[in-house]
Amino acid sequence: MRALWDGGVLRHRSGRVVSAPRSFIAALPAAPLDGELWLGRARFDALSARVRRAEPDEREWREVRYMVFDTPVAGVPFAARLARLAALAPALRAPVEVAPQWRVADRGELGRALTRTVGAGGEGLMLHVEDAPYTPGRSEALLKLKPHLDAEAVVVGHRAGTGKYRRLVGALEVESAEGRRFFVGSGLSDASRREPPAIGTTITYRYRELTSGGLPRFATYLRPQGDD
């Protein structure tokens, strides 16, 4: 979960203050940092539950780490900011850790690194542009590299759309082979919303990973079965 430290306040990317225990905040340095709160691979839901509490539980936060990967300094290229972070690293103490970063020689090495990371339970890799200045929020200089997983499910219902999709289908209710039901709304074209796949149709959808409850995260509609 992305978190920005300005030397005095820890905030979410939206600007909202992170509800962290005083002991956690007291351990952060005076230098500004950019990174993510981290509980472990495949534990996002558990982390989210802890961070959402209005009154943080000191015991629950003992496992949380602040994995930093940048120093938000304007006008300084990423390579120089990374050097600053490396110089700061020896003075950092738990719960702050510097996330490992390295260069790759070519696409082949990058692909092998992605395979290793995903095989060990990671979501993927983050790619930085070496000479890019710091930009808050989303940027083409910081890209996510993740594999996409495909699966099939049967359409069991249509959910009405709202806003600009009023009078159209907002999402497909589908059922997986394991009997789990969920909604797929992303990826539907306007034409698909006007004439959605009929109930009983098997569709292919794309997703990133499964939640702790076994449901696909960020499910996106691709096509009806056989429409390759």
Secondary structure by P-SEA (a helix, b strand, c coil): cbbbbccccccccccccccccaaaaaacccbbbbbbbcccccaaaaaaaaaacccccccccccccccccccccccccaaaaaaaaaaaccccccccccccccccccaaaaaaaaaaaaaacccbbbbbcccccccccccccbbbbbbbbbbbbbbcbbbbbcccccccccccccccccbbbbbbccccccccccccccccbbbbbbbccccccccccbbbbccccccc
